[in-house]
């Protein structure tokens, strides 16, 4: 088995665990960000008739940006850790 293949195999369970962790972190960050931006506890649902298009789209955009940023940071950290353990980048 090559080192590259070993690092990819080693990264699979790490990547799954990090995905779950990143989702929890991103959810908590979004909740806090929405409290600051929206000045309320819960972000609007897309189907909430009482909310404006602007509120719904702002919430969705903010949530997407936070989730993407956290996922990238967590994935990069995991890949760096695997390289440290195996000597090969898992990509």
N, C-alpha and C positions, 0 to 999 in steps of 0.2 A: 504494500500500500504506500502510495507516495505521501509526502508530507502535506501537499496541497489537499489531497483527498482526506487525510486525517484531520486537518484543521476544519474542513467543511463539515465532517461528521461530528466533530467536537462542538461545533458552533450550533448545530441543530437544536439540541435541548436547551442550550443557553439562550438562543434566539427566541424560543417559545416562552421561556420563563421571563425574559426581558420584555417581550411583547405584552404579557399580562401586567407586569409592573409598570411599563410605560403608559398603558391605558389608565391605570389607577392614578398615576402621577398627573397625567394630562387632564383627567376628569376633575381632580382636586384643584389644579391650577386654573382651569376654565371657570369653575364655580367661583373662585376668588376674583378672577378677572371680570366676570360678569357682574359681580356685586359692585365693583368699582365703576365699570362702564355703564351698566344698566340701572344702577342704584336700586336694585331689588335682588331678592334671594334666588329666584329661578329664571332661567333664560326662557324666552318664548318658544313655543312649539310652532312649527310651520303651519299647522292647521288651526291655530288659535285665532278665531275670527276677530277677537278684540284687539289684537296686536297689529301694528302697521307692517307694511312690506319692509320698511327700513329697519325696524327692530329685528324682524325675523332674519333678514339677510346679514345684518351686522353680527348677530349672535352666531349664525352658521359660519360666517367668515372667520370670526375670532376663534371659534371652536376648532375649525379645520386647521388654522395656522398653529394653534397651540399643540394640537395632537401631532401634526407633522413635525414640528420642531422638537418635541419631546421624543418622538419615535426615532428621529435621526440622531439625536444626542445619545439615546440609550443604545441604539444599534451600533453606533460608532464606538462607544465605550466597550460594548461586548466584543466587537471585532478586535479592538486593541488588546483586550484581555486574552483572547484566544491566541493572538500573535505572540503575546508574552509567554504563554504556556507552550505553544507548539513551534514557535519560530516562523510561522507562515501565516499570511493574511488569509482569512477564510473566504474571501470573495471569489 
